[in-house]
Amino acid sequence: MQKLLITLLFISQVLLGQGKAYKAIDGITYKKGDLIKLGVASKGADFQFIYTYKHVSGLTNGLRILDAVSGNDVNIDKDETPHLASSELNHYEGKILQFRKMTLEDKTEIVNAIVEYKNDYRIMVPVDLALFCGEMKSSNPDFSTTIASKMNEQQSDMTQVKSFSPDFEIAFISAKGDTYNQTVTISYTIKHKLVHQRLDIGSVRKDWHRTTLSKAYDFEGNEYDYNNITLGSEASDSGLKVTNKVPTNVTLKASVTFIKILPDVKSFNFVTIPVSYKDDAGGNPKYGEIEISNVKINWD
């Protein structure tokens, strides 16, 4: 899906007229030359919807990419391909150079603001998506307090889950907040059709230099740690990870509890849970991450 979106960004976008403005979901009409301010990266290290790419003048770049899509052997500078913007762009302010309209496979239209950046780079901001998840700041004071909260309530059934592997099915159950302990527990299920698997969930060390931990992020960019994680009947001893066998075609319930969260946090923008898995009989492990987006918290 991400590769498709990147391709569409270049070959399926329509340049809106130079004098045409765009009215976004916050009620503000944005025009060429206006300054827009980014929020914070909703995935912690990276933005979820905002991209950067190296600008190339003229039709040359578009033709080269069309050749590549057609199967021809074309060398394309990797910097010319859009990459998710990093958290270095948190709170960046830039001028809108133009708007581009992108049409997805399901006919959904997304308007991107192309924003100036440094060293011939551009920032691609899908205006409505970025506003909705807080990756772009609105100058409408009513948006974050009233409009966005109503939209979050209406969109509460739009929680999205991405599995760490196409061989594993992940289903979101709930996000329950404990007001007294100031914790939020995310519950979900895991199922697969492989031979019996051995899973480590919560904390993954791919090498001696780096350990990946579970994290949750709210719409304001705040990051939350966890202190407990479960898989089936097993719970984490150290609070970092849990290990258990997941039999073939058996659904196991799992959970992760995030801490130090105030009840005025109504939803998580993004949750990531690292996973290591291998055949229960032995073998080399594989790695991935469970990603859950747009999670409404139900406080007790």
N, C-alpha and C positions, 0 to 999 in steps of 0.2 A: 504494500500500500504506500509506504513512504517513497519507494523508488518511483512509483507511478505519479505521485504528487510532484516529485522533483522534475520529472519529465514534463508534466503538464505546466509547470511553472514557466517553462520556456516555449513550448510549442502550442499550447492551448490558451494562452492569455491574449486578451484583446486590449490594446492600449486605448484607454478612455480619452476623449477629446481634451486638448490642452486646457480649454477653459471650463471643463466639466468638473463639478464638485461632487462630493459624496457625503450623504447624510447617514451617519452611523447609528448604532443601536442606543448610544447615549444621548441622541437627540441633537447632536452638534453636526453642523455641516463643515466638513474639512475640505480645504482647497489647496491647490498647488502653491507652494511657498510658505504654508503654515508650518509652525513648529509643533512636533508631537514629542511626548515624553514617554519613554518606556518605563515599565514597572520593574519587577524582578523576575528572574528565571524561575519558572514554576517547577522545574525538575532539579532545582538546586544548582548543579554545575552548568546546566544548559537550559535554554528556553524550550518550550514544547511546540510552539507554533511559529516563532520568528526565525528567519534565516538570514545569513550573510552570503554574499557572493562577489566575485571580482567582475566589475563592469567592463565590457568590451564594446566599443563603438561600432555602429553600422550593422550590416546583416551577416557579417562573416561568422560570428559566433553562432547565430541561429542556424545558418546553413550547415555548419560543422556538426552541431548537435543533431540536426535532422538526418545527416549522413550516418551518424553513429547509431541513431535509432533504427535506421533502415538496414543496419547490419554491416555497413562499410567499415573498413579499418581506418579509424580516425583518432589521432592523438589530441586529447582535450586536456588543457591545463586543469588540474584537480581543483584549483582555486576558483575556476569558472563555474563549478558545480555548486549549487546551494548547500550549505552546511548549517546545522542548527547553531544559532548564536549562543555564545557562552555567557556566563554570568558577568563577564567583564563589561557587558553592555547594560547592566543594571542601572536604571535611572538615566540612561543616555537621552539627550535631546538633539533632534536633528530636523532638518527642513525637508518637507515633502517635495520630491522632484516630479512625480507623476503618479497616476493610479493605473493599475492593471487588473482587469477582470478575468478570473479563472473559472472555467466550467468543469466540474467533476463528472465522473461517469454517471452518477445518479441525477445529473442535470442541475445540481446545486451550484449556485454561483457565489464565488468569494471574491471580494474586492481587496487587493493588496495595495498598500501605500509603499512606494519605492522611496526610501529615505537616504539622504546623503550620509556618507561615512568617510573614513580617511583612506588615503593611498589607493584611490580608484575602486574602493569597495562600496557596495550598496547594502542596505538593510531592507529586507522584504517583510512587511508587517501586514498580515491578514487582519484588517482593522477590527471587525466585529468579534472574531475569535479571540484576538489579543485583549480587547476590552473586557470581554466576558470572563476571562481567566486571570485578569489582573496583570498581564504582561505588557499592556499599554495603559497609561493613566489618562483618565478623562478630566477635562477642565470643567465639566458639569458637576457641581457639588452634590446634586441630588442623585447622581448615578450610583456611586458606591454605597450610599446609605439606603436608597429607596428602590431605584430601578433594578440594579443588579441583584439585590436580595430577593425581589419578586421573581426575577428570571431564574435565580437559583432554586426557588421553591417549585417553579413550573418545570424546571429541568431535572428535578431530583431523581427521576426515574431513568436518567441518561448516564448512569454510572457505567464506565467502560473498563473492561478487563483485558489485558494482554498477557497471554501465557508465556512462560519462559521457553517453551518448546511446542511445536505443532503436534507432538505426540501426547501432550498432556492437556486435559480440559480443566480450566479453572472457572469456578462459578462464585460470584460474590454473594454473600448472605446478608451481612449487616455491619453497621458501624455504631457501636453503643458507647455512649459517654457516661462516665461515672463522675458525677458532680463532686462528691465528697473526696474521692482520691485524685481527682483531676486527671483522669486517664481516658483514653479511647481505645476500644478493642475492635479491630477489624477481623471479621470471621468470613471464611470462604471454604470451598471444597476443592479437592484434587482427585482426578481420576485419569487412568491411562489404559491402553490396550497392549502395552509391551510386556515382556517377561517381568517378573517381580523386580521392583526397583528399590534402591536404597537412596533416600533423600536427606540432604542437610539443608535446612531452611533458616534464614535469618541473618547469618554471617557466613561469608565465603572468602576464603583465601586462595587465590589462584597462584600466587607465588609468595616468597618470603618478604616482598617489599610492599605489598598492598592487600588490605583487607576491606571488603565491601560490606557495609552494614545496612540494615533496613532503615528507611527514613520516611517521614511524612512531611508534606509541605501544605500550608494553607494558602488562601488566595492573596494574602499580604506578603508572602514570601518567607514567612517564619518556618523554621525547620525544627522537627521534633524527633527525639530519640525514643527508644523502646526499652522495656525491662523484662518482658516475658514473651515467649513464643511457644506455640503448641502444634503438634501434628498427631492426629489420632489420640491415643492414650498417653503419648509421650510429651513431656514439657521440658523446657530448657533448664539445665542445672545452673549454668553460669549467667543465664539471662541473654546470652548472645545468639545461640543457635540450638536447634532441636534436630535430632536424627531419628529416623524411623523407616521401617519397611512399608512400602505401598504395594500391595498385591495387585495382580492383573484384574482389571474390571471391578475394582472395589473402590467405592467413594469414601474418602477420608476427610473429616473436618479438620480445619487448621485455623489458627488465629495468631495475631500479633497485637500486643498492647503497647500503645504509645503513651508517654508520660509528660507531666508538667504542662497540661493543656487547660486553659480556662474555658468555662462554659459559653463565653461569648464567641468562641470559634465554632461556627455553624457547619462548616464543611472543610474537607481537604481537597485541594486542587490536584494533588498527585501523591501516590504512595508507591514506593518501590521496595520489593522484598527479594534479595538475592537467593539463588538456589543452586546447589550442586547435586547432580544425580548420576547414578550408574547402575548397572545390573546388580541385583542383590547377591548373585553368585560370584561377583568380582568383575574387574575391568577398570578401565580408565574413566575418571569422572568427566562430565560435561557441565557447562555452566550457563546460567541465564538469570533473568530477573522477572518476577511477577510485577506487572505495572497496573495500578488501579487509578483511574482518573474520575474527577467530579464525584466525590464521596460525601453524601449528606450525613451528618452526625445526629443520632437520636440520643439526646441527653435524658437521664433518669430524673 
